[in-house]
Amino acid sequence: MIKHFLKVFFASVIFISVILSVSALGYILFVDKDIVIGTIKTASSEQPVQLEFYESNSFDYNTPVGKAAKNLKRFNVLVVGLEGLRTDTMMVVSYDMENKKADLISVPRDTYYPRDVYDSPDLKKINAVYAKEGIEALVPAVQQLLGIPLEKYVIVDYDAVSSCVDLLGGVEVNVPFHMVYSDPYDDPPLYIDIPEGTQLLNGEQSLKFLRYRKGYPNQDLGRIQAQQQFIKSAVKKALGLKLPALIKEAFSHVETNVKITDILSLADNIAGFSTENINLHTMPGAETPLEGLSFYIPDEDAIKSMVNEMYGITGTAQ
């Protein structure tokens, strides 16, 4: 088995920590001239209009959500992690700059997203989009699923997770049960043995905790809940640290189209942010057998309700 990616969740921690830290931004931009940014993609020069950094060039702003988005400044970014050429984990980080709230929306990797009726069943999952068409196709696909403006993305290297957790001094989580699993054929071989209860996990243990899936009754959805717990704990600890060393370690591993100037634009909006203002979501839907595989079928009405609540849209405005 190829190394499972679960680094995306810590990438979310790093991203939130960055946009919420003026001191770290100052350090990156004005003090540390040697910081290495992995890969920053430049925006297309063919955009017909000049957009705000939090807007999407492909979103229809004539919709109720689009009209609300023009008045409510939300910075949305897709955080992606890979297992081989497929996206093992996807999460949208949405930061409300005016109300100082963050929403993290996990998109299950088995989400049903057919693009061609002639595709084999496994290619009708959202986690196959990246392998076939790249990040440029995945971002608008998630934008379509959620119905929110989305253009920015972050992809993080596997090796960043363990070192960043260790820089934090570990992350405390409540392990719901004794996690035991082995896969001698993985590269490197995987052996998980994490006791039940509250644990301070180091970098290597954190990767194993995030990778574990088999013991949850609902497997991937159970894993998402555990990972979201990990995020909140890690963000809380990261916000209490001096961040330059953490950011310097993490940002050498990212590929993104989020520019440093975009992040700097958020600096005036961060005072007073608390981890209590982080809302965790899984994209609404249900696991359903279809075409011989297990798919996660999106619940369009429930997704709309979740998004309307995020954007403050009342029933009369829909």
Residue pairs with C-beta under 8 A, 6 or more apart in sequence:
1 183
1 185
1 186
1 187
1 190
2 83
2 84
2 187
3 83
3 158
3 186
3 187
4 83
4 88
4 211
5 81
5 82
5 83
5 88
5 89
5 158
6 81
6 88
6 89
6 161
6 207
6 210
6 211
6 227
7 81
7 156
7 157
7 158
7 160
7 161
8 79
8 80
8 81
8 88
8 89
8 90
8 91
8 156
9 81
9 89
9 91
9 210
9 227
9 228
9 230
9 231
10 156
10 160
10 161
10 164
10 165
10 206
10 230
10 231
10 234
11 79
11 81
11 154
11 156
11 160
11 250
11 254
12 79
12 91
12 93
12 104
12 231
13 231
13 234
13 235
13 238
14 156
14 160
14 164
14 238
14 246
14 247
14 250
14 251
15 77
15 79
15 93
15 154
15 258
16 93
16 95
16 102
16 235
16 238
16 278
17 24
17 235
17 238
17 239
17 243
17 246
17 247
18 24
18 25
18 243
18 247
18 263
19 75
19 95
19 263
19 266
19 270
20 239
20 270
20 273
21 239
21 243
21 270
22 267
22 270
23 242
23 243
24 243
24 244
24 247
25 260
25 263
25 264
25 267
27 243
27 244
27 247
28 35
28 244
28 247
28 251
28 260
29 260
29 264
31 244
32 244
32 248
35 247
35 248
35 251
35 252
36 248
36 251
36 252
37 251
37 252
37 254
37 260
38 157
38 251
38 252
38 253
38 254
38 255
38 256
39 254
39 255
39 256
40 256
40 257
40 258
40 259
40 260
41 255
41 256
41 257
42 257
43 257
44 57
47 57
51 57
52 73
53 75
53 259
53 261
53 262
53 265
54 73
54 74
54 75
54 76
54 97
54 149
54 262
55 61
55 69
55 149
55 151
56 76
56 143
56 149
56 150
56 151
57 151
58 140
58 143
58 151
59 66
59 69
59 143
59 148
59 149
59 150
59 151
60 66
61 67
61 69
61 70
61 149
63 147
64 308
64 313
64 317
64 318
65 147
65 148
65 149
65 307
65 308
65 311
65 313
66 149
68 311
68 312
68 313
68 317
69 148
69 149
69 311
72 96
72 98
72 311
72 312
73 96
73 97
73 98
73 269
74 94
74 95
74 96
74 97
74 148
74 149
74 310
74 311
75 94
75 95
75 97
75 152
75 262
75 266
76 92
76 93
76 94
76 95
76 148
76 149
76 150
76 151
76 152
77 92
77 93
77 94
77 150
77 152
77 153
77 154
77 258
78 90
78 91
78 92
78 138
78 139
78 142
78 150
78 152
78 153
78 154
79 90
79 91
79 92
79 93
79 153
79 154
79 156
80 87
80 89
80 90
80 130
80 135
80 138
80 153
80 154
80 155
81 87
81 88
81 89
81 90
81 155
81 156
82 88
82 130
82 155
84 131
85 130
85 131
86 109
86 127
86 128
86 130
86 131
87 109
87 126
87 127
87 129
87 130
87 138
88 109
88 127
89 106
89 109
89 227
90 106
90 107
90 109
90 126
90 127
90 138
90 142
91 104
91 105
91 106
91 107
92 103
92 104
92 105
92 107
92 142
92 146
92 148
92 150
93 102
93 103
93 104
94 102
94 103
94 104
94 105
94 148
94 310
95 101
95 102
95 266
96 102
96 103
96 310
97 266
97 269
98 269
100 269
100 270
100 271
100 272
100 273
100 277
101 277
101 278
101 279
102 273
102 277
102 278
102 279
103 278
103 279
103 280
103 281
103 310
104 228
104 231
104 278
104 279
104 280
104 281
105 146
105 281
105 282
105 283
105 306
106 224
106 227
106 228
106 280
106 281
106 282
106 283
107 126
107 142
107 145
107 146
107 283
108 126
108 220
108 221
108 224
108 282
108 283
108 285
108 296
109 125
109 126
109 127
109 220
110 125
110 126
110 127
110 220
110 287
110 293
110 294
110 295
110 296
111 125
111 126
111 127
111 145
111 283
111 285
111 295
111 296
111 298
112 124
112 125
112 126
112 288
112 290
112 295
112 296
112 297
112 298
113 124
113 125
113 126
113 129
113 141
113 145
114 124
115 123
115 124
115 129
116 123
121 290
121 291
121 292
121 293
122 128
122 293
123 132
124 291
124 295
125 293
125 295
126 138
126 141
126 142
126 145
129 137
129 138
129 141
130 137
130 138
135 153
135 155
138 153
139 150
139 151
139 152
139 153
140 150
142 150
143 149
143 150
143 151
145 283
145 298
145 303
146 283
146 303
146 307
147 303
147 304
147 307
148 307
148 310
148 311
151 257
152 256
152 257
152 258
152 262
153 256
153 257
153 258
154 254
154 255
154 256
154 258
155 254
155 255
155 256
156 250
156 253
156 254
157 253
157 254
159 253
160 249
160 250
160 252
160 253
160 254
161 203
161 206
161 207
161 210
162 203
162 204
162 206
162 207
163 203
163 249
164 203
164 246
164 249
164 250
165 171
165 201
165 202
165 203
165 206
165 234
166 202
166 203
167 245
167 246
167 249
168 234
168 237
168 238
168 241
168 246
169 237
170 200
170 201
170 202
170 203
170 206
171 200
171 201
171 206
171 230
171 233
171 234
171 237
172 198
172 199
172 200
172 201
172 233
172 237
173 198
173 199
173 201
173 209
173 226
173 229
173 230
173 233
174 197
174 198
174 199
174 229
175 194
175 195
175 196
175 197
175 198
175 199
175 209
176 196
176 226
177 196
177 215
178 194
178 195
178 196
179 192
179 193
179 194
179 208
179 209
179 212
179 215
180 192
180 193
180 215
181 190
181 191
181 192
181 212
181 214
181 215
182 189
182 190
182 191
182 192
183 189
183 190
190 208
190 211
192 208
192 211
192 212
194 201
194 205
194 208
194 209
194 212
199 205
201 209
206 230
209 226
209 230
210 223
210 226
210 227
210 230
212 223
212 226
213 219
213 220
213 222
213 223
216 222
216 223
216 226
218 287
220 296
221 282
221 287
224 282
225 282
228 280
231 278
231 280
232 275
232 278
232 280
235 275
235 278
236 275
238 246
239 273
239 275
281 306
283 298
283 303
283 306
284 298
284 299
284 302
284 303
284 305
284 306
285 296
285 297
285 298
285 299
285 302
285 303
286 296
286 297
286 299
287 294
287 295
287 296
287 297
288 294
288 295
288 296
288 297
289 295
290 297
304 318
307 313
308 314
308 318
